[in-house]
Amino acid sequence: MGLKIASLQTPIERAPQRLSLCMIMRDEEEHLARCLTSVRGVVDEIVIVDTGSVDRSVEIAESFGARVLHEEWAGDFAAPRNTSIDAATGDWILVLDADEELVDGARLRELLHDEAIEGYCLREVNFIGEERGIESVVNSAFRLFRNRPAYRYSGALHEQIMGTVDPAGGACSRFVGIEIHHYGYLEPTSRAKEKTDRNMAIVMDEVARKPTDSFTLFNAGVEYQRIGDFETALTYFRRSFTELASLKAYYASLLLRNIVASLNSLERWDEALDVLGDALQAYPDFTDLHYLQGQIHSNRREYRAAVKSFRRAIDLGDHGGDRYLAQAGMGSFYSWHSLGVLHEMMGDSHEAVRCQRNAIRTANGHYAAPVMRLTTLLLRADDPLEVREFMARIIGTTNRADSLTAVAQVLLRDGHPEHALAVLAEARELEPADAPIRLAMADALIRLGDLPGARAQLADIAPSSASRHLALAKTVLIGLVAGDADEAGAAIDELRPVAGGLYAAAYAAALAAVRTGVPDPALPEGIDRPGALGAVLEMAGTLLELGELEAFNALVPLAYAIADGPVEVDRRLGYMLYVNDFPDPAADRLLAAVRGGDGTPEAYSALGRICESKGLDEDAEAFMRAALEADPQNMSRHIDLAGLLAGAGRYDDADAVIREGLIVYPHSSVLRELRQSMTLLAGATR
C-alpha cells in the first residue's frame, strides 16, 4: 500500500532557472561564431559588452540574438565584465570569452537546481603549442554562478569573482567536469604580441597600485614568464609567495610550480630542488611537480632519480582540473616520453620502445615527440619500409595526419626522402590543404632533386598561412641550390616583416656570402645576432645534407663572423659534420670546441667514436672515459667504453667498466647480458 500511495504523490515542481551568457569582446570575428554556436539551446539570453570592435564581431553577435552593449575600453577587464552582469536577467550567469567553446553544455542545466550551491568550477582546457592546439594546460575555472547583486568581478587583469561568491573555497561551490576549450593562445604572432603588450601594461599598472597583493604579483610573474624573461618572472613569483596568505589559495600550487619552472629554465637546479622539497610537502599529489623534478634530475644527469620522478608522475596520473592548475599529459604522455628518452640514453632500447609506445597511445595524436623518437629508434636497426609500415599501424586516427607528418620528418632527417614522400601522400589525403604537410613534401622533393615539384608545393601555401614564413625560407634554399639569386632575393624581401627582419637579414647575408665568397657580418641595427647565427647555421646544415658543399663552405666563415666567439660555432659545426659522415673536419671542430671549454659528454663521445673508426684505440679510450666521467649515469657511456675495450681484447678492463655500470643500474638486463658475453669471450681466449 505504501508503494501505491507514493506513486500517486504529485511531483515537486521546481521553478525554471534562467541562464544568461555574459561576455566581453573586441574584434573577435575569427572565434565568435564558434563560441556562440556552442551555447545554442543551453542559455536563455546572451549579453555581450563590446569594447570597441572594428571588425564584424557586433554583426555576428546580433545574428545569434545577443544583446550588445558598448563600453569604452579603460584598461580594466573587471569593469565590462560587471557591466554585462548588471544587464543580465537570468537566475544564473555563465561567463565565456569569445575565443572559447563550451563542450557538452546541455549538462549545465542539471546544475541550476541545487539550492546549496552558489557556483561551479568547470574544466578549462587551454590549447597551446602548435597552430592546431594539440597540447593543452588544464585548470579549474569558476564560470557559473548565481546572479546576485553582491557578486561582481575585481582585478584589472585575470579578474576574479570566486573569492566573493565562495570566500571559504568549496563551502558553496563545486567542481564539475564539463569542459571549456580555450583557443586564444594559438593566435597569429602579431595579435598574440599585441595582447601580450596590452596585458603587460595592465598588470604593471596593477602592481604599482597594489604592490603587496600576492595575486597581482603572481600575475606579473606569469606575464614575464610568457615572454621568456624568467629572471624577472622569478622575482615577482617570490614577492607573490612572500605576500601569500595561505597555501590553500587556489593559485598557490601553481605559484610554487612556476617558481620551480623558472629556476629550471635558468638552470638553477639546486635551488629548484630545494623549492620542490617544500612544494611536495604541501602538495604531494601534484603531478606537475613530480614531472618537473624528473626534468631537473635529467638536466643534472641524475638519471635514476629522474626515472623515479617520472614514474611517480605516471602513477599519480593527469589531474582533471578539480584540485590543481595542471598541464595535460604530465601524468601520462609527457612522462612516458621522458622515460623513453632516459632508457634510450641508458642503452635499454627495449624499454625505450615500450615507453614511447605508451606515450603515443596515451597522447592519442596530441603530441608528436614520441612519434618522432620511436621512429628514430627503430630506424637504427630496421629497414625504413618496415619502420614506416609499423608506425602507420600504431598511430591512431586522432590527428593522424600530424603523426604521419612527424614520421616523415624523421625519415627525411635520416636520409630516406622517397619513404617520407610515401608517408606524406597518405597525410595529404587526410588533410589536403594542410600547410605543414606541403612544407614536408617540399623538403622531400628538394632532397630528391625535384626543385619544380618543391616550388609547386610551396606555391600552394597561402600568404595568410602561419606557415608562410617557413615556405619562404625553403624558397630561399631552393634559390641557393638552383643558383637563382633573384628567386632567393624575392623570398628574402617578403620575409622582411617577419620576426623583426631577423630571417631576412640572416638569409641576405647568406645569399651574399654564396654569391661573392666573402662573409659580411654586418647586420641591420637591432637584429638579434644569436638568432641570425642560428638561422645561418640551420641553412648551412641543410645545404650540407643536400651535398651542396660549395654553398655550405661559403656559409661557414659567415657563421664565425657573426658569432661572438668561435666555441659555439665549433661545437655545432662539429656535430653537423659528424652526423653527415665527414669525420675528419668534424674531429677538428669538436677538438677546437673542447679546447675552448665546451667539453660536453656528447662532444667527447663523438670524438671517441671517430677515433675508434680510425683505429686510434688509445685516443678513443681517452675520449670515451672523459664522456663517462662527465656523464656517469648514462648507461650508453659504459656500453661504448666496454665495447671498445672488448674489441681490443681487454676483457677484464671491459668487465670492470660494466661492473661500474651495474653499481649505478643493478637491475639492468642490458649490462648483465653484456657482462655474460664478456665472460664467455674472456674464457674463450684463455
Secondary structure as GFF3:
##gff-version 3
##sequence-region A 1 686
A	DSSP	alpha_helix	2	7	.	.	.	ID=ss1
A	DSSP	beta_strand	19	25	.	.	.	ID=ss2
A	DSSP	alpha_helix	32	38	.	.	.	ID=ss3
A	DSSP	beta_strand	45	50	.	.	.	ID=ss4
A	DSSP	alpha_helix	57	63	.	.	.	ID=ss5
A	DSSP	beta_strand	67	70	.	.	.	ID=ss6
A	DSSP	alpha_helix	78	87	.	.	.	ID=ss7
A	DSSP	beta_strand	92	95	.	.	.	ID=ss8
A	DSSP	beta_strand	100	103	.	.	.	ID=ss9
A	DSSP	three_ten_helix	105	113	.	.	.	ID=ss10
A	DSSP	beta_strand	119	128	.	.	.	ID=ss11
A	DSSP	beta_strand	135	146	.	.	.	ID=ss12
A	DSSP	alpha_helix	162	165	.	.	.	ID=ss13
A	DSSP	beta_strand	173	182	.	.	.	ID=ss14
A	DSSP	three_ten_helix	184	186	.	.	.	ID=ss15
A	DSSP	alpha_helix	189	209	.	.	.	ID=ss16
A	DSSP	alpha_helix	214	226	.	.	.	ID=ss17
A	DSSP	alpha_helix	230	243	.	.	.	ID=ss18
A	DSSP	alpha_helix	252	265	.	.	.	ID=ss19
A	DSSP	alpha_helix	269	282	.	.	.	ID=ss20
A	DSSP	alpha_helix	287	299	.	.	.	ID=ss21
A	DSSP	alpha_helix	303	316	.	.	.	ID=ss22
A	DSSP	beta_strand	326	327	.	.	.	ID=ss23
A	DSSP	alpha_helix	333	345	.	.	.	ID=ss24
A	DSSP	alpha_helix	349	363	.	.	.	ID=ss25
A	DSSP	alpha_helix	369	379	.	.	.	ID=ss26
A	DSSP	alpha_helix	384	394	.	.	.	ID=ss27
A	DSSP	alpha_helix	400	413	.	.	.	ID=ss28
A	DSSP	alpha_helix	417	430	.	.	.	ID=ss29
A	DSSP	alpha_helix	435	447	.	.	.	ID=ss30
A	DSSP	alpha_helix	451	459	.	.	.	ID=ss31
A	DSSP	alpha_helix	468	482	.	.	.	ID=ss32
A	DSSP	alpha_helix	485	495	.	.	.	ID=ss33
A	DSSP	three_ten_helix	498	501	.	.	.	ID=ss34
A	DSSP	alpha_helix	502	516	.	.	.	ID=ss35
A	DSSP	alpha_helix	529	545	.	.	.	ID=ss36
A	DSSP	alpha_helix	549	562	.	.	.	ID=ss37
A	DSSP	alpha_helix	566	579	.	.	.	ID=ss38
A	DSSP	alpha_helix	583	595	.	.	.	ID=ss39
A	DSSP	alpha_helix	601	613	.	.	.	ID=ss40
A	DSSP	alpha_helix	617	630	.	.	.	ID=ss41
A	DSSP	alpha_helix	635	647	.	.	.	ID=ss42
A	DSSP	alpha_helix	651	664	.	.	.	ID=ss43
A	DSSP	alpha_helix	669	685	.	.	.	ID=ss44
###
